């Protein structure tokens, strides 16, 4: 199935696809294009029943799920359906899937993704990012707004987050290169790494995972870190008093049971002082 809609500028892409692949690519024309490709007869029947339409700026792609019953593909996997969408940069994405992988090759205005076992790989998100998954991994570049992520065993990897960052996972690892606002990260056995924090309330909890946080030079920092049986180390050197200075304040609280805690110095932005008040 192939459909083309005449529309100029970003659209709101809403996809429901049980399994396969969801791919967003850039359109160089004043159109939005949708392509659904089947790999077997059963998948083609689902495509024939799919709803693909444009309502205003809402691009709706609704592919029905497979009927229940015995099917070898349910046990050994199937290639599912490839859903390819070509649209303008800064479109938004809402995706609901069980096992489809999501690859986005354009910058998004915002993203809201729910999946069971599918992975998601995004470029940049101008606004908010919401992700809920069981075992799927999430990888994204810049997130300009808030990031809210919940997953059981999936790994989380973000380049930087401009707004608040909230993440909960059981065994997945959490990795953020730079967080510019509040951080709340909770995990049971996963490792948590935030390379650079500049300001805000930073709260990290892990049972057996390791915690590593870098505080940018030029920021004041108040440390409240403890572990039951792990090692806790800080490169900042506590002064024994409340932080002083005019830099942004970081209130860092880290807790582990057996995991290690490492607080490091991060590179200061250009033109900022090199001292870290601890």
C-alpha positions in Angstrom: 0.0 0.0 0.0 1.3 3.5 -1.0 -0.5 6.7 -0.2 0.5 10.3 -0.8 -1.1 13.4 0.8 -0.7 17.0 -0.2 0.4 18.8 3.0 3.0 21.5 3.6 5.1 21.4 6.7 5.2 19.2 9.7 2.4 16.7 10.5 1.4 14.7 13.6 2.2 11.0 12.8 0.1 8.5 14.7 1.1 4.9 14.1 -0.3 1.6 15.5 1.6 -1.4 14.2 2.0 -4.7 16.1 5.2 -6.0 14.6 7.7 -5.2 11.9 9.5 -1.8 11.4 8.4 1.8 11.7 10.6 4.2 9.8 10.3 8.0 9.5 12.3 9.7 6.7 12.5 13.2 5.4 10.2 14.4 2.6 11.7 17.1 0.3 8.3 17.9 -1.2 5.0 19.4 0.1 3.7 15.9 0.7 3.4 13.2 3.3 3.9 9.7 2.0 3.0 6.4 3.6 4.2 3.0 2.4 3.2 -0.3 4.0 5.1 -3.4 2.8 4.2 -7.0 3.7 6.5 -10.0 3.8 3.9 -12.7 3.7 0.3 -13.3 2.8 -0.9 -12.9 6.4 0.8 -9.5 6.7 -0.8 -8.4 3.4 -4.2 -9.2 4.7 -3.5 -6.9 7.7 -2.4 -4.2 5.3 -5.5 -4.6 3.2 -7.5 -3.8 6.4 -5.3 -0.9 7.5 -6.5 2.6 7.9 -4.3 5.3 6.4 -5.7 8.9 6.3 -4.9 12.5 6.8 -7.2 14.5 9.0 -6.0 18.1 9.0 -2.4 17.7 10.1 -3.0 14.3 11.8 -1.5 11.5 9.7 -3.2 8.3 11.0 -1.8 4.8 10.3 -3.7 2.0 12.0 -2.7 -1.5 11.1 -4.8 -4.2 12.9 -3.0 -6.9 14.9 -2.9 -10.5 14.0 -5.8 -12.7 14.9 -5.2 -15.0 17.9 -4.5 -18.6 17.1 -1.7 -21.0 16.4 0.9 -19.6 14.1 4.5 -20.7 13.8 5.5 -17.0 13.3 4.3 -16.4 16.9 7.0 -18.7 18.2 9.8 -18.3 15.7 9.3 -14.6 14.8 8.2 -13.0 11.6 9.4 -10.1 9.6 6.0 -8.4 10.1 5.2 -5.2 8.2 7.5 -2.3 7.2 5.8 1.0 7.7 7.7 3.8 6.0 6.6 7.5 6.5 8.1 10.4 4.6 7.3 13.7 6.1 8.7 17.1 7.0 11.3 17.8 9.7 9.8 18.7 13.1 6.8 16.5 12.7 5.6 14.8 15.9 5.3 11.0 16.5 2.9 8.9 18.5 3.6 5.2 18.1 2.0 2.1 19.7 3.5 -1.3 19.0 4.3 -4.7 20.5 7.6 -5.6 18.8 8.1 -3.2 15.9 11.4 -1.4 15.9 11.3 2.3 15.3 14.0 4.3 13.4 13.5 8.0 12.9 15.8 9.8 10.5 14.3 13.3 11.0 14.1 15.8 13.9 10.8 15.5 15.7 8.8 18.2 17.5 7.8 15.7 20.2 7.6 11.9 20.6 5.3 9.6 22.6 6.2 5.9 22.2 4.8 2.7 23.8 6.2 -0.7 23.0 6.7 -4.1 24.5 10.0 -5.4 23.0 10.7 -3.0 20.1 13.7 -0.8 20.0 13.5 2.9 19.2 16.3 5.0 17.7 15.6 8.7 17.3 17.6 11.7 16.1 16.6 14.9 18.0 13.4 15.9 19.7 12.6 19.6 20.0 10.1 19.2 22.8 9.1 16.4 25.1 9.9 12.7 24.8 7.8 10.0 26.5 8.8 6.3 26.2 7.3 3.2 27.8 8.6 -0.3 27.1 9.3 -3.7 28.6 12.5 -4.9 27.0 13.0 -2.4 24.2 16.1 -0.1 24.1 15.8 3.6 23.5 18.5 5.8 21.9 18.1 9.5 21.1 20.1 12.6 20.5 19.1 16.0 21.8 15.9 16.3 23.7 14.9 19.9 24.1 12.1 19.4 26.6 11.3 16.9 29.3 12.2 13.2 29.0 10.0 10.6 30.8 11.1 7.0 30.3 9.9 3.8 31.9 11.2 0.3 30.9 11.8 -3.0 32.5 15.0 -4.4 31.0 15.7 -2.0 28.1 18.7 0.3 28.0 18.3 4.1 27.8 20.9 6.3 26.0 20.4 10.0 25.4 22.9 12.6 24.3 21.4 15.6 26.2 18.2 16.7 27.9 17.2 20.3 28.2 14.2 19.8 30.5 13.7 17.5 33.5 14.7 13.8 33.0 12.8 11.0 34.8 13.7 7.4 34.2 12.7 4.1 35.8 14.1 0.7 34.9 14.6 -2.7 36.5 17.7 -4.1 34.8 18.4 -1.7 32.0 21.3 0.8 32.0 20.7 4.5 31.9 23.2 6.8 30.1 22.9 10.5 29.5 25.7 12.7 28.2 24.4 16.0 29.6 21.3 16.9 31.7 20.5 20.6 32.1 17.7 20.3 34.6 16.3 18.0 37.3 17.2 14.3 37.1 15.3 11.4 38.8 16.7 8.0 37.8 15.8 4.7 39.5 17.0 1.2 38.7 17.4 -2.1 40.4 20.4 -3.7 38.8 21.2 -1.3 35.9 24.1 1.2 35.9 23.4 4.9 35.8 25.7 7.4 34.1 25.2 11.1 33.7 28.4 12.6 32.3 27.5 16.3 33.0 24.9 18.0 35.3 24.8 21.7 35.6 22.0 22.6 38.0 18.8 21.3 39.7 17.9 18.3 41.9 19.7 15.2 40.9 18.4 12.0 42.5 19.8 8.6 41.5 18.9 5.3 43.2 20.2 1.9 42.3 20.4 -1.4 44.2 23.3 -3.3 42.6 24.1 -1.0 39.7 26.9 1.6 39.7 26.2 5.3 39.6 28.5 7.9 37.9 27.7 11.6 37.8 29.8 14.4 36.5 29.3 17.9 37.9 30.2 20.7 35.5 32.9 23.0 36.7 31.5 26.4 37.7 28.5 24.9 39.4 28.0 24.8 43.1 27.1 21.4 44.4 25.7 19.9 47.6 26.4 16.2 47.9 24.3 13.6 49.7 25.6 10.2 48.7 25.6 6.8 50.5 25.9 3.1 49.8 25.5 0.0 52.0 28.3 -2.2 50.7 29.6 -0.4 47.6 32.4 2.2 47.3 31.6 5.9 47.2 34.2 8.3 45.7 34.1 12.0 44.9 36.7 14.0 43.0 35.1 17.2 44.3 36.3 17.2 47.9 33.6 18.2 50.4 34.3 21.5 52.3 32.0 20.7 55.2 29.9 23.8 54.7 27.0 24.9 52.5 28.1 25.7 49.0 28.9 29.3 48.3 29.3 31.3 45.1 27.2 32.6 42.3 27.2 29.6 40.0 24.1 27.4 39.4 23.3 25.0 42.3 23.4 21.2 42.0 21.8 19.2 44.8 23.0 15.7 44.2 21.6 12.7 46.1 22.7 9.2 45.2 21.8 5.9 46.9 22.9 2.3 46.3 23.0 -1.0 48.1 25.9 -2.8 46.6 26.7 -0.6 43.6 29.5 1.9 43.6 29.1 5.7 43.5 31.5 7.9 41.6 31.2 11.7 41.5 33.5 13.4 39.0 34.5 16.8 37.6 33.0 17.7 34.2 34.3 20.2 31.7 33.2 23.8 32.3 31.3 25.7 29.5 33.4 28.4 27.8 33.7 31.5 29.8 32.6 29.9 33.1 34.9 29.6 36.2 36.7 26.4 36.8 36.0 26.1 40.5 33.4 23.6 41.8 31.9 24.6 45.2 31.2 21.5 47.2 
